[in-house]
Amino acid sequence: MCGRFTLRTTPSELVRFFQLVREPDWTPRYNIAPTQPVLGIRHSAAGREPVLFHWGLIPSWAEDPSVGARMINARAETLTARPAFRNAFRHRRCLVLADGFYEWKKRNGKDKQPMFVQRKDERPFAFAGLWERWTGGPAGRDDTPVDHRNPLESCTIITTEPNKLLAPIHNRMPAILIPDTYDMWLDPDNDDLPSLQALLRPYPSEELMAHAVSKFVNNPRNEGERCVQPISTTGPEKTFDFG
């Protein structure tokens, strides 16, 4: 799965890397967690539009937006089968921008070591995603909270099988798209689902690198460079309470 990631790249650099139609409203982040805002791209008449999404897809038919917390990821293999993702896969595909992500590797049976994964050239990249617009549940419900009636745009990150680098760490990895496929993925008129699904393959291992980081990142309230700093795993790690 993909449950935590980074986007430290500045807005001006994101415009250049992803050819956005405007500079996004984004503050660089080191520890993005589910239900928080994430920066995405979707198709618009003007080009690649930057959008802030709620991370955790809320289907348009959902009565309670809290279901999004359970839909932060969507398996590539079952996109056409699951009702929550089927229509979004056909009509509402997006990119979710990142420049690194975390996975937790099991060690000594129960303990988990956080690992940080990024491109070797440290450039930003794009996860394949889906998005939805939630407008407060079925019409006529008077008990829907006012703050949930406004359109809420949310997304999920698609996962696929791990590559050789990720396989010893986790049994899934986020589907990272190569730049040449961005427009094909974003095009809402493209209904060639088999070709789209073929894009959701493991990213080449040789283009990624991974290192162990402190358990400081385990707390989603923690931010900053410390989250991604490499640590030695040759001895027992010192742990602190940063809550």
C-alpha positions in Angstrom: 0.0 0.0 0.0 1.0 3.7 0.0 0.1 5.3 3.3 2.6 8.2 3.7 4.6 10.3 1.2 6.5 13.5 0.6 6.2 16.4 -1.8 9.1 18.8 -0.9 9.4 20.3 -4.4 8.5 24.0 -4.6 5.5 25.2 -6.6 7.6 26.9 -9.2 9.6 23.7 -9.8 6.3 21.7 -10.0 5.1 24.0 -12.8 8.3 23.3 -14.7 8.4 19.5 -14.1 4.7 18.8 -14.9 3.9 21.6 -17.3 1.0 22.9 -15.1 -1.3 25.7 -16.3 -0.7 27.7 -13.1 1.4 27.6 -10.0 -0.3 25.4 -7.3 -1.2 26.5 -3.8 1.2 24.1 -2.1 3.6 24.2 0.9 6.3 21.6 0.7 5.6 18.6 2.9 7.7 15.8 4.4 5.0 13.6 6.0 1.7 13.6 4.0 -0.9 11.3 5.7 -4.3 9.9 4.8 -7.3 12.4 5.0 -4.9 15.3 4.5 -4.8 17.5 1.4 -2.6 16.2 -1.5 -1.6 17.9 -4.7 -3.0 16.3 -7.8 -3.3 17.0 -11.5 -6.4 16.5 -13.7 -7.3 17.3 -17.2 -8.8 20.7 -18.1 -9.5 22.6 -21.3 -6.5 24.8 -20.5 -4.1 21.8 -19.9 -2.8 20.1 -16.8 -4.7 21.7 -13.8 -3.2 21.5 -10.3 -5.9 20.5 -7.7 -5.9 19.9 -4.0 -7.6 16.7 -3.2 -8.7 15.1 0.1 -6.7 11.9 0.4 -9.2 9.1 0.7 -11.7 8.6 -2.1 -15.3 9.4 -1.2 -17.7 7.9 -3.8 -20.3 10.3 -5.0 -23.0 8.0 -3.6 -21.5 7.7 -0.1 -23.7 9.0 2.7 -20.8 9.4 5.1 -17.5 11.0 4.0 -15.7 9.1 6.7 -15.6 6.1 4.3 -12.8 7.9 2.5 -10.3 7.0 5.3 -10.6 3.3 4.1 -10.1 4.2 0.4 -6.6 5.8 0.4 -5.5 3.1 -2.1 -7.0 1.2 -4.9 -5.6 -2.1 -6.3 -4.8 -1.9 -10.0 -6.0 -5.4 -10.5 -9.6 -4.7 -9.3 -10.3 -1.2 -10.6 -13.0 -2.4 -13.0 -14.7 -4.7 -10.4 -15.1 -2.5 -7.3 -18.1 -0.1 -7.4 -16.2 2.6 -5.5 -13.5 2.8 -8.2 -15.1 1.6 -11.4 -16.7 4.9 -12.7 -13.7 7.0 -11.5 -11.3 4.7 -13.4 -13.4 5.2 -16.6 -13.9 9.0 -16.3 -12.0 10.6 -13.5 -8.3 9.7 -13.5 -5.7 12.0 -12.0 -2.0 12.2 -11.0 -1.0 12.6 -7.4 2.3 14.4 -7.1 5.2 13.2 -4.9 8.9 13.1 -4.6 9.2 10.2 -2.2 7.2 7.7 -0.2 7.5 5.7 3.0 7.0 2.0 3.5 7.4 0.0 6.8 9.6 -3.1 6.6 9.0 -5.9 9.1 12.0 -6.9 11.2 12.4 -9.2 14.2 8.9 -10.5 13.8 6.9 -7.6 15.1 8.9 -4.4 14.8 8.7 -2.3 11.7 11.4 -0.1 10.2 10.3 2.9 8.2 12.0 3.2 4.8 12.0 6.2 2.5 11.9 5.6 -1.3 12.7 8.1 -3.9 14.1 8.5 -7.4 17.9 8.3 -7.7 17.9 11.7 -9.3 15.5 13.0 -6.5 13.1 14.4 -9.0 9.4 14.5 -8.4 7.1 11.9 -9.9 3.4 11.1 -10.2 1.3 8.3 -8.8 -1.6 7.1 -10.8 -4.8 8.2 -9.0 -8.6 8.4 -9.3 -10.7 11.3 -8.1 -14.4 11.9 -7.1 -16.6 14.8 -6.2 -18.9 14.3 -3.2 -21.8 16.7 -2.7 -23.2 15.7 0.7 -24.9 12.4 0.0 -28.3 11.6 -1.4 -30.6 14.6 -2.2 -33.2 15.4 0.5 -31.2 14.4 3.5 -31.8 17.3 6.0 -29.5 15.8 8.6 -26.3 16.1 6.5 -23.9 18.4 8.2 -23.5 21.8 6.4 -19.8 21.4 6.1 -20.3 18.2 4.2 -22.8 19.6 1.7 -20.3 21.6 -0.3 -18.5 19.6 -3.1 -15.6 17.7 -1.6 -13.0 16.5 -4.1 -11.1 13.4 -3.0 -8.7 10.9 -4.5 -7.1 7.5 -4.1 -3.6 6.3 -5.0 -3.5 3.2 -7.2 -1.1 0.4 -6.1 0.5 -2.5 -8.0 2.9 -5.4 -7.4 6.3 -4.4 -6.0 9.4 -4.2 -8.1 12.7 -5.9 -7.0 13.7 -3.0 -4.7 10.3 -2.9 -2.9 9.5 -6.6 -2.7 11.7 -7.2 0.4 10.0 -4.2 2.1 6.3 -4.5 1.2 4.0 -6.6 -1.0 2.6 -3.6 -2.8 3.9 -0.3 -4.2 2.2 2.8 -5.6 1.8 2.8 -9.4 4.2 5.5 -10.6 3.5 6.6 -14.2 6.2 7.6 -16.6 5.9 11.2 -18.0 5.1 10.0 -21.6 1.9 8.5 -20.3 0.5 11.4 -18.3 -1.8 12.8 -21.0 -3.0 9.4 -21.9 -3.9 8.7 -18.3 -5.5 12.1 -17.7 -7.6 12.2 -20.9 -11.3 11.7 -19.8 -12.3 10.7 -23.3 -9.9 7.8 -23.3 -12.0 4.7 -22.5 -9.4 2.1 -23.6 -9.4 0.5 -20.1 -7.1 -2.4 -21.0 -4.4 0.0 -22.3 -4.9 2.2 -19.2 -4.6 -0.7 -16.9 -1.4 -1.8 -18.7 0.2 1.5 -17.5 -0.1 0.4 -13.9 3.0 -1.7 -13.7 5.9 -1.8 -11.2 8.2 1.2 -11.7 11.8 0.2 -12.7 13.9 -0.7 -9.7 17.0 0.8 -11.2 15.5 4.3 -11.1 14.7 4.2 -7.4 16.6 4.1 -4.1 15.6 3.4 -0.5 17.1 4.1 2.9 16.0 3.6 6.5 14.6 6.6 8.4 13.8 7.4 12.0 10.5 6.4 13.7 10.0 10.1 14.0 8.0 9.8 10.8 5.6 7.3 12.4 3.7 10.2 13.9 1.7 12.0 11.1 1.9 15.3 13.1 5.7 15.4 12.6 7.2 17.4 9.8 10.5 18.6 8.4 13.8 17.3 7.1 14.2 14.9 10.0 11.5 12.7 8.5 13.7 11.7 5.5 17.2 11.8 7.1 19.0 8.4 6.7 19.8 6.4 9.9 22.1 3.5 10.5 20.3 0.2 11.1 23.5 -1.7 12.2 22.5 -1.3 15.9 19.4 -0.7 18.0 17.6 2.5 17.1 17.1 5.0 19.9 13.4 5.9 20.1 11.8 9.1 21.5 8.3 10.2 22.2 7.6 13.2 19.9 3.8 13.2 20.5 
